Amino acid sequence: MHATPYHLRLADGGDIPEIAAMSRCLIEVGLRGWTWHPARVARALQARDTCVLAAEAGGQLAGFAISEFGDTRAHLSLLAVKPVHQRRGIGLAMIEWLCESALTAGIDHFTVEMRANNFAARSFYESLGFRRQQYIAGYYQNIEAAIRMRRDLRQPAAREIRNFS
Ligand SMILES: CC(C)(COP(=O)(O)OP(=O)(O)OC[C@H]1O[C@@H](n2cnc3c(N)ncnc32)[C@H](O)[C@@H]1OP(=O)(O)O)[C@@H](O)C(=O)NCCC(=O)NCCS
């Protein structure tokens, strides 16, 4: 059986409810409250320094990423792929798209935080050239620790990984 082809595009207003729901179910699961609610996703869509990227498969949202672009640093705020579409290279494609865009914008590194016990995400980012930078106790609501990871966009190693993928 062939997997449904996917493509990347910029998210729009019609994606807001599903991005917020995916944030709640796939990223904020187990935390108190809902911080990436629809109004916050809508603000991200309107912010000039923020890119909201969507991956679409079969006419449906398969994944998304929200990233902020600064002068020298880009920060990945959220990234998720629906379970049925995972391990098909969609997360990798979104990260590469964002890293290429950041590099073009003159940015030299990308950072991301994730729950310290999210070993799947840690393996994912490590496979893409991100390296552990910091352990931050209590980062999530003073309950859970985070790992901050960083990818240097101008390092040869990162370039080789991009060219290889
Ligand atoms: C992390 C996540 C975005 C990865 O997306 P994905 O589209 O499935 O990832 P890819 O198919 O592009 O994987 C690329 C590589 O990353 C690594 N990887 C991905 N998922 C992994 C997992 N669950 N366990 C170990 N390694 C993994 C593998 O090396 C993989 O290559 P391979 O499939 O050829 O072995 C996805 O699992 C997800 O949405 N998780 C829930 C939300 C989350 O934790 N987000 C990140 C924190 S904000």
The ligand as a Tripos MOL2 file, in Angstrom:
@<TRIPOS>MOLECULE
LIG
   48    50     1     0     0
SMALL
NO_CHARGES

@<TRIPOS>ATOM
      1 C1          8.4510   14.1600   16.6770 C.3       1 LIG1
      2 C2          7.5650   14.0970   15.4180 C.3       1 LIG1
      3 C3          7.2080   15.4910   14.9800 C.3       1 LIG1
      4 C4          8.3680   13.3900   14.2930 C.3       1 LIG1
      5 O1          7.6400   13.5030   13.0760 O.3       1 LIG1
      6 P1          7.7220   12.3720   11.9370 P.3       1 LIG1
      7 O2          7.1350   12.9370   10.6900 O.co2     1 LIG1
      8 O3          7.1380   11.1060   12.4090 O.co2     1 LIG1
      9 O4          9.3090   12.1650   11.7830 O.3       1 LIG1
     10 P2         10.1010   11.6750   10.5010 P.3       1 LIG1
     11 O5          9.3320   10.5930    9.7920 O.co2     1 LIG1
     12 O6         10.4610   12.8600    9.6670 O.co2     1 LIG1
     13 O7         11.4050   11.0470   11.1830 O.3       1 LIG1
     14 C5         12.7200   11.3750   10.7780 C.3       1 LIG1
     15 C6         13.6690   10.5870   11.6600 C.3       1 LIG1
     16 O8         13.5510   10.9980   13.0380 O.3       1 LIG1
     17 C7         13.7110    9.8630   13.8970 C.3       1 LIG1
     18 N1         12.4480    9.5770   14.5900 N.ar      1 LIG1
     19 C8         11.2210   10.0240   14.2770 C.ar      1 LIG1
     20 N2         10.2910    9.5600   15.1360 N.ar      1 LIG1
     21 C9         10.9530    8.7830   16.0030 C.ar      1 LIG1
     22 C10        10.5390    7.9840   17.1210 C.ar      1 LIG1
     23 N3          9.2530    7.9070   17.5100 N.pl3     1 LIG1
     24 N4         11.4770    7.2950   17.8010 N.ar      1 LIG1
     25 C11        12.7960    7.3400   17.4370 C.ar      1 LIG1
     26 N5         13.2380    8.0870   16.3770 N.ar      1 LIG1
     27 C12        12.3360    8.7790   15.6730 C.ar      1 LIG1
     28 C13        14.0950    8.6920   12.9810 C.3       1 LIG1
     29 O9         15.5100    8.7020   12.8310 O.3       1 LIG1
     30 C14        13.4100    9.0940   11.6860 C.3       1 LIG1
     31 O10        13.9770    8.4920   10.5340 O.3       1 LIG1
     32 P3         13.4880    6.9900   10.1010 P.3       1 LIG1
     33 O11        11.9940    6.9620   10.1350 O.co2     1 LIG1
     34 O12        14.0510    6.8400    8.7240 O.co2     1 LIG1
     35 O13        14.0850    6.0610   11.1270 O.co2     1 LIG1
     36 C15         6.2970   13.2310   15.6890 C.3       1 LIG1
     37 O14         6.6670   12.0120   16.2790 O.3       1 LIG1
     38 C16         5.2730   13.9080   16.5700 C.2       1 LIG1
     39 O15         4.4250   14.6780   16.1070 O.2       1 LIG1
     40 N6          5.3030   13.6160   17.9080 N.am      1 LIG1
     41 C17         4.3160   14.1850   18.8440 C.3       1 LIG1
     42 C18         4.5460   15.6720   19.0850 C.3       1 LIG1
     43 C19         5.9620   15.9730   19.5480 C.2       1 LIG1
     44 O16         6.5250   15.2660   20.3870 O.2       1 LIG1
     45 N7          6.5370   17.0510   18.9870 N.am      1 LIG1
     46 C20         7.9170   17.4390   19.2580 C.3       1 LIG1
     47 C21         8.0530   18.2770   20.4830 C.3       1 LIG1
     48 S1          7.4290   19.9400   20.1850 S.3       1 LIG1
@<TRIPOS>BOND
     1     1     2 1
     2     2     3 1
     3     2     4 1
     4     2    36 1
     5     4     5 1
     6     5     6 1
     7     6     7 2
     8     6     8 1
     9     6     9 1
    10     9    10 1
    11    10    11 2
    12    10    12 1
    13    10    13 1
    14    13    14 1
    15    14    15 1
    16    15    16 1
    17    15    30 1
    18    16    17 1
    19    17    18 1
    20    17    28 1
    21    18    19 ar
    22    18    27 ar
    23    19    20 ar
    24    20    21 ar
    25    21    22 ar
    26    21    27 ar
    27    22    23 1
    28    22    24 ar
    29    24    25 ar
    30    25    26 ar
    31    26    27 ar
    32    28    29 1
    33    28    30 1
    34    30    31 1
    35    31    32 1
    36    32    33 2
    37    32    34 1
    38    32    35 1
    39    36    37 1
    40    36    38 1
    41    38    39 2
    42    38    40 1
    43    40    41 1
    44    41    42 1
    45    42    43 1
    46    43    44 2
    47    43    45 1
    48    45    46 1
    49    46    47 1
    50    47    48 1
@<TRIPOS>SUBSTRUCTURE
     1 LIG1         1 GROUP 0 **** ****
